[in-house]
Amino acid sequence: MAEIKIPKATARRLPLYYRYLQFLHDGEKTKVSSAELSEAVKVDSATIRRDFSYFGALGKRGYGYDVDALLKFFKKLLNQDHLTNVALVGVGNLGQALLNYNFRQTNNIRISAAFDVDPKLTGTIHSGVPIYPMSELKEQLLDQQINIVVLTVPFDHAQEIADELVKYGVRGILNFTPMRLNVPDDVRVHNVDLANELQTLIYFLDNFNEDGTLVNPLANDPLFN
């Protein structure tokens, strides 16, 4: 497949489309319109059509989109036609929860190796995933050809471990730590800060009306009047 340059916002929506198409396929639905997709994934239909247009003529005017054909296209585009192994570094409470999650229910992704410094954990198997000591990080990443890592280590060790991962050829890091990592330009980091997301959600609930208008939380505060 020829290389296609698309906006980052579009790229972030592609897995969302793929997941819903898989749902339609499982329900034996043969075609879908951009309006139906819009209602399901909460993305306006004009944006969906524009996203799809980057990849050529995926649908037919007056017909919509063939679910099976579109699913096969996105499966290939998102590398879902083959299994991708990833590693987990840090098997604390969050790390163990991620090991328990079955990524393969909806994606061809498997955590094939986990790493930790706790001798009580290393040498064991958790949810089918072997847990190795950090001393075997380089060997296992290279042997299993893993270049994507989920990072769930303590804040003060995140950068040090990220530096090691980069040295061993890791190209993508899903970072669950609050640390914003410094990595080379050819390494991609996606940050997942659960506390920050919750704080943002609480802020919006406290400061915005249902119609989206801003509530002034300081309106009745004597310090600001």
Contacts in CASP RR format, 6 or more apart in sequence:
PFRMAT RR
TARGET T0000
AUTHOR 0000-0000-0000
METHOD contacts of the structure
MODEL  1
MAEIKIPKATARRLPLYYRYLQFLHDGEKTKVSSAELSEAVKVDSATIRR
DFSYFGALGKRGYGYDVDALLKFFKKLLNQDHLTNVALVGVGNLGQALLN
YNFRQTNNIRISAAFDVDPKLTGTIHSGVPIYPMSELKEQLLDQQINIVV
LTVPFDHAQEIADELVKYGVRGILNFTPMRLNVPDDVRVHNVDLANELQT
LIYFLDNFNEDGTLVNPLANDPLFN
1 76 0 8 1.000
1 77 0 8 1.000
4 54 0 8 1.000
4 55 0 8 1.000
6 51 0 8 1.000
6 54 0 8 1.000
10 50 0 8 1.000
10 51 0 8 1.000
10 54 0 8 1.000
13 41 0 8 1.000
13 43 0 8 1.000
13 47 0 8 1.000
13 51 0 8 1.000
14 51 0 8 1.000
14 74 0 8 1.000
14 77 0 8 1.000
14 78 0 8 1.000
15 78 0 8 1.000
15 107 0 8 1.000
16 41 0 8 1.000
16 43 0 8 1.000
17 37 0 8 1.000
17 41 0 8 1.000
17 48 0 8 1.000
17 51 0 8 1.000
17 74 0 8 1.000
18 71 0 8 1.000
18 74 0 8 1.000
18 75 0 8 1.000
18 78 0 8 1.000
18 80 0 8 1.000
19 106 0 8 1.000
20 37 0 8 1.000
20 40 0 8 1.000
20 41 0 8 1.000
21 32 0 8 1.000
21 67 0 8 1.000
21 70 0 8 1.000
21 71 0 8 1.000
21 74 0 8 1.000
22 71 0 8 1.000
22 106 0 8 1.000
24 32 0 8 1.000
24 67 0 8 1.000
24 71 0 8 1.000
25 67 0 8 1.000
25 68 0 8 1.000
25 71 0 8 1.000
29 67 0 8 1.000
30 66 0 8 1.000
30 67 0 8 1.000
30 68 0 8 1.000
31 63 0 8 1.000
31 64 0 8 1.000
31 65 0 8 1.000
31 66 0 8 1.000
31 67 0 8 1.000
32 64 0 8 1.000
32 65 0 8 1.000
32 67 0 8 1.000
32 70 0 8 1.000
33 64 0 8 1.000
33 65 0 8 1.000
34 45 0 8 1.000
34 48 0 8 1.000
34 49 0 8 1.000
34 52 0 8 1.000
34 64 0 8 1.000
34 65 0 8 1.000
35 45 0 8 1.000
37 43 0 8 1.000
37 45 0 8 1.000
37 48 0 8 1.000
37 65 0 8 1.000
38 44 0 8 1.000
38 45 0 8 1.000
38 48 0 8 1.000
41 48 0 8 1.000
52 58 0 8 1.000
52 59 0 8 1.000
52 65 0 8 1.000
55 73 0 8 1.000
55 77 0 8 1.000
58 65 0 8 1.000
58 69 0 8 1.000
58 70 0 8 1.000
58 73 0 8 1.000
59 65 0 8 1.000
59 66 0 8 1.000
59 70 0 8 1.000
74 80 0 8 1.000
75 81 0 8 1.000
79 108 0 8 1.000
80 107 0 8 1.000
80 108 0 8 1.000
81 108 0 8 1.000
82 108 0 8 1.000
83 108 0 8 1.000
83 109 0 8 1.000
83 110 0 8 1.000
84 108 0 8 1.000
84 109 0 8 1.000
84 110 0 8 1.000
84 148 0 8 1.000
85 110 0 8 1.000
85 111 0 8 1.000
85 112 0 8 1.000
85 113 0 8 1.000
85 144 0 8 1.000
85 145 0 8 1.000
85 146 0 8 1.000
86 109 0 8 1.000
86 110 0 8 1.000
86 111 0 8 1.000
86 112 0 8 1.000
86 146 0 8 1.000
86 148 0 8 1.000
86 149 0 8 1.000
86 150 0 8 1.000
87 111 0 8 1.000
87 112 0 8 1.000
87 113 0 8 1.000
87 114 0 8 1.000
87 115 0 8 1.000
87 140 0 8 1.000
87 141 0 8 1.000
87 144 0 8 1.000
87 146 0 8 1.000
87 148 0 8 1.000
87 149 0 8 1.000
87 150 0 8 1.000
88 95 0 8 1.000
88 98 0 8 1.000
88 99 0 8 1.000
88 111 0 8 1.000
88 113 0 8 1.000
88 114 0 8 1.000
88 115 0 8 1.000
88 129 0 8 1.000
88 149 0 8 1.000
88 150 0 8 1.000
88 152 0 8 1.000
89 114 0 8 1.000
89 115 0 8 1.000
89 116 0 8 1.000
89 134 0 8 1.000
89 137 0 8 1.000
89 149 0 8 1.000
89 150 0 8 1.000
89 151 0 8 1.000
89 152 0 8 1.000
89 153 0 8 1.000
89 161 0 8 1.000
89 165 0 8 1.000
90 114 0 8 1.000
90 115 0 8 1.000
90 116 0 8 1.000
90 151 0 8 1.000
90 152 0 8 1.000
90 153 0 8 1.000
91 99 0 8 1.000
91 114 0 8 1.000
91 115 0 8 1.000
91 116 0 8 1.000
91 118 0 8 1.000
91 121 0 8 1.000
91 126 0 8 1.000
91 131 0 8 1.000
91 152 0 8 1.000
92 116 0 8 1.000
92 152 0 8 1.000
94 152 0 8 1.000
94 176 0 8 1.000
95 114 0 8 1.000
95 150 0 8 1.000
95 152 0 8 1.000
96 126 0 8 1.000
98 111 0 8 1.000
98 150 0 8 1.000
98 152 0 8 1.000
99 111 0 8 1.000
99 114 0 8 1.000
99 126 0 8 1.000
99 127 0 8 1.000
99 128 0 8 1.000
99 129 0 8 1.000
100 127 0 8 1.000
103 109 0 8 1.000
103 110 0 8 1.000
103 111 0 8 1.000
104 110 0 8 1.000
111 129 0 8 1.000
111 150 0 8 1.000
112 129 0 8 1.000
112 144 0 8 1.000
112 146 0 8 1.000
113 129 0 8 1.000
113 130 0 8 1.000
113 132 0 8 1.000
113 140 0 8 1.000
113 141 0 8 1.000
113 144 0 8 1.000
113 146 0 8 1.000
114 126 0 8 1.000
114 129 0 8 1.000
114 130 0 8 1.000
114 131 0 8 1.000
114 132 0 8 1.000
115 131 0 8 1.000
115 132 0 8 1.000
115 133 0 8 1.000
115 134 0 8 1.000
115 136 0 8 1.000
115 137 0 8 1.000
115 140 0 8 1.000
116 122 0 8 1.000
116 131 0 8 1.000
116 133 0 8 1.000
116 134 0 8 1.000
117 133 0 8 1.000
117 134 0 8 1.000
119 133 0 8 1.000
121 131 0 8 1.000
122 131 0 8 1.000
122 132 0 8 1.000
122 133 0 8 1.000
123 130 0 8 1.000
123 131 0 8 1.000
123 132 0 8 1.000
123 133 0 8 1.000
124 130 0 8 1.000
124 131 0 8 1.000
125 131 0 8 1.000
132 140 0 8 1.000
137 164 0 8 1.000
137 165 0 8 1.000
137 168 0 8 1.000
138 164 0 8 1.000
138 167 0 8 1.000
138 168 0 8 1.000
140 146 0 8 1.000
141 147 0 8 1.000
141 149 0 8 1.000
141 165 0 8 1.000
141 168 0 8 1.000
141 169 0 8 1.000
141 170 0 8 1.000
142 168 0 8 1.000
146 170 0 8 1.000
147 169 0 8 1.000
147 170 0 8 1.000
147 171 0 8 1.000
147 172 0 8 1.000
148 170 0 8 1.000
148 171 0 8 1.000
148 172 0 8 1.000
148 173 0 8 1.000
148 174 0 8 1.000
149 165 0 8 1.000
149 170 0 8 1.000
149 172 0 8 1.000
149 173 0 8 1.000
149 174 0 8 1.000
150 173 0 8 1.000
150 174 0 8 1.000
150 176 0 8 1.000
151 158 0 8 1.000
151 161 0 8 1.000
151 162 0 8 1.000
151 165 0 8 1.000
151 173 0 8 1.000
151 174 0 8 1.000
151 175 0 8 1.000
151 176 0 8 1.000
151 177 0 8 1.000
152 176 0 8 1.000
152 177 0 8 1.000
153 161 0 8 1.000
153 177 0 8 1.000
154 177 0 8 1.000
155 177 0 8 1.000
155 178 0 8 1.000
155 179 0 8 1.000
158 175 0 8 1.000
158 177 0 8 1.000
158 179 0 8 1.000
158 181 0 8 1.000
159 179 0 8 1.000
159 181 0 8 1.000
159 182 0 8 1.000
162 173 0 8 1.000
162 175 0 8 1.000
162 181 0 8 1.000
162 182 0 8 1.000
162 183 0 8 1.000
162 189 0 8 1.000
165 173 0 8 1.000
166 183 0 8 1.000
166 184 0 8 1.000
166 187 0 8 1.000
170 187 0 8 1.000
171 186 0 8 1.000
171 187 0 8 1.000
171 188 0 8 1.000
172 187 0 8 1.000
172 188 0 8 1.000
172 189 0 8 1.000
172 190 0 8 1.000
173 181 0 8 1.000
173 183 0 8 1.000
173 187 0 8 1.000
173 188 0 8 1.000
173 189 0 8 1.000
173 190 0 8 1.000
174 190 0 8 1.000
174 192 0 8 1.000
175 181 0 8 1.000
175 189 0 8 1.000
175 190 0 8 1.000
175 191 0 8 1.000
175 192 0 8 1.000
176 192 0 8 1.000
176 193 0 8 1.000
176 194 0 8 1.000
178 193 0 8 1.000
178 195 0 8 1.000
178 196 0 8 1.000
180 191 0 8 1.000
181 189 0 8 1.000
183 189 0 8 1.000
206 215 0 8 1.000
206 217 0 8 1.000
207 214 0 8 1.000
207 215 0 8 1.000
207 217 0 8 1.000
208 214 0 8 1.000
208 215 0 8 1.000
209 215 0 8 1.000
218 224 0 8 1.000
219 225 0 8 1.000
END
